[in-house]
Amino acid sequence: MPGYRTLSIRVHGGNVNIELRHARIVTVIERVGSISKAATELSVPQSSLTAQLRRIENAVGGRLFVRSSAGVVPTSLGERLIPMLTELVQRADMVIVEAAAHASKVFRFGNSEWTPPSLHSALQSSLPSTEVQTETLSPAAAVDAVRRGWLSAALVPCMSLVEPDDTTELALDTAVIVREPVWLAVPRGHPLSDGPAVETRHLASLNWVRYARDHWFHPIEKQLFTRFPRTEPEVLHYVDGHHEAMSWVRDANAAALTTPTGATSDVSLVPISGTESTEMVMVWRSGSVARATLARLVETVRGYYCAYARTIPRYWDWMKEHPADFPELLRYLRTV
């Protein structure tokens, strides 16, 4: 039956006999607030779910929910037992995920925006005895997949995306790969393209491409835009990713903010004085990846980042001239 796990956990106490599937039924009903909605989510007939709930309530010795015109609400007994049943489900899911991860020979790695084949090759070389699978996801989706155990680890921008909204969520560990600056992207041949770092006050007159409000880069961009003069700059288009932004820069004579690794080779990058920066973070579930594996992964991704940075005009030289801005990469900056 969809939504159930095959693991069977029983709690015995007198006549009480609660299985994991019973705990899952109760937590779903409590979360959606309706028997009918829970039946839809669990893909069972409503009559069947009602009968199962009645058997569960008989087992615990009292009603867990009271029905009303607005749905269901927990009884006083439900308020005491449902949090414990929820914790039982969470703990059981942890056991299932950890057991699956231990048995699996596949390491699933998520990345945001886009994943070049060369990154997959670098990861595979660092884990030669394990099959590496990579997947491109939005940052929020990648973090959620790590929490649920669908991904072994992920590379995401912006530490705030990793912070849990609920203290009951599974703990995540992180390692900062690099603190990446925000630069200006302009068309090739633009008057600013070969100049030194620009001040934000000189940018308001440009025609801009900006990022959609639900894109992870939007808050970073918004913070930098607050430094512009009061005149509202012209915005030609709102985009959903760096590569779309770069196509507008190239083809519409526009300007856009971007991280250097988010730019494409057909635009020019210009540093911005006193710019914002964003952290590129590797995230994994606490205790789910061996320390030696983590060390190899972190070093592999940092080394890959530096190799990629060398291909970006102006960026590698900038990094070597400003090593204090890249503390995680000092070893690489000193060897080349």
Beta strands, then each sheet from edge to edge (+ up, - down):
strand 1: 11-13
strand 2: 16-18
strand 3: 65-68
strand 4: 71-74
strand 5: 106-111
strand 6: 131-136
strand 7: 153-157
strand 8: 172-181
strand 9: 183-187
strand 10: 207-211
strand 11: 234-239
strand 12: 256-258
strand 13: 267-270
strand 14: 277-285
sheet 1: 1+ 2-
sheet 2: 3+ 4-
sheet 3: 6+ 5+ 7+ 14- 8+
sheet 4: 12+ 9- 13+
sheet 5: 10+ 11+
end
